[in-house]
Every structure is written in structure tokens, then in C-alpha cells.
Amino acid sequence: MDAIKALESSGLLTMPSPAYIVGAILFGIVGLVAWRHGKKAELPTPKWLGLALMLYPYAVPQTWLMYLVGVVLCAWLALKWN
């Protein structure tokens, strides 16, 4: 029981907020579409931006930071889509 309390106090057993989950799913779907488009059209920038959009939510713990990075990556993707 002490191990569970220690993990909860360190933040390892806390669930993410619904806003975080929605953002991770949204940016993951956008990333998947971008990755498939980049792979099919043989465009490296959209392909790698799509991969980044799919994976970065696992590394960003704050919701506001996840949305900030996601919007920046989506804007960069919009500029490099063609």
C-alpha cells in the first residue's frame, strides 16, 4: 500500500484530463493523415511532421504545452503540405 501512495504522490498514477486525451487523439489523427500523405506523395517534411504529431503527446505532460506544440506543428504542416 505504501508503494501505491508513493507512486500517486509522484504523479505516476494520475489520469490525464479529458482535454489532454481529446488533444492527443486529435493530433494523433492529424499526424496519421499527414504521415500517410507524406509517404504516398514521397514528401519527407509532411511524413516526419506527421510522425512527430503522433508521438509528441507521450512526451509532453502539460495540457497547455501539448496544445501549443500541436498547433505549431499543424501550422508548419499546413505550410509544407504541397
Contacts in CASP RR format, 6 or more apart in sequence:
PFRMAT RR
TARGET T0000
AUTHOR 0000-0000-0000
METHOD contacts of the structure
MODEL  1
MDAIKALESSGLLTMPSPAYIVGAILFGIVGLVAWRHGKKAELPTPKWLG
LALMLYPYAVPQTWLMYLVGVVLCAWLALKWN
4 13 0 8 1.000
7 13 0 8 1.000
8 14 0 8 1.000
16 24 0 8 1.000
16 63 0 8 1.000
17 63 0 8 1.000
19 63 0 8 1.000
20 57 0 8 1.000
20 63 0 8 1.000
20 66 0 8 1.000
23 57 0 8 1.000
23 66 0 8 1.000
23 67 0 8 1.000
24 57 0 8 1.000
24 66 0 8 1.000
27 53 0 8 1.000
27 54 0 8 1.000
27 56 0 8 1.000
27 57 0 8 1.000
27 66 0 8 1.000
27 70 0 8 1.000
27 73 0 8 1.000
27 74 0 8 1.000
28 53 0 8 1.000
28 54 0 8 1.000
28 57 0 8 1.000
30 50 0 8 1.000
30 53 0 8 1.000
30 74 0 8 1.000
30 77 0 8 1.000
31 49 0 8 1.000
31 50 0 8 1.000
31 51 0 8 1.000
31 52 0 8 1.000
31 53 0 8 1.000
31 54 0 8 1.000
31 77 0 8 1.000
32 50 0 8 1.000
32 54 0 8 1.000
34 46 0 8 1.000
34 47 0 8 1.000
34 49 0 8 1.000
34 50 0 8 1.000
34 53 0 8 1.000
34 77 0 8 1.000
34 81 0 8 1.000
35 46 0 8 1.000
35 47 0 8 1.000
35 50 0 8 1.000
35 51 0 8 1.000
35 54 0 8 1.000
37 43 0 8 1.000
37 46 0 8 1.000
37 47 0 8 1.000
37 81 0 8 1.000
38 44 0 8 1.000
38 46 0 8 1.000
38 47 0 8 1.000
39 47 0 8 1.000
43 80 0 8 1.000
45 80 0 8 1.000
46 77 0 8 1.000
46 80 0 8 1.000
46 81 0 8 1.000
49 73 0 8 1.000
49 76 0 8 1.000
49 77 0 8 1.000
49 80 0 8 1.000
50 73 0 8 1.000
50 77 0 8 1.000
52 73 0 8 1.000
53 70 0 8 1.000
53 73 0 8 1.000
53 74 0 8 1.000
53 77 0 8 1.000
56 66 0 8 1.000
56 69 0 8 1.000
56 70 0 8 1.000
56 73 0 8 1.000
57 66 0 8 1.000
60 66 0 8 1.000
60 69 0 8 1.000
END
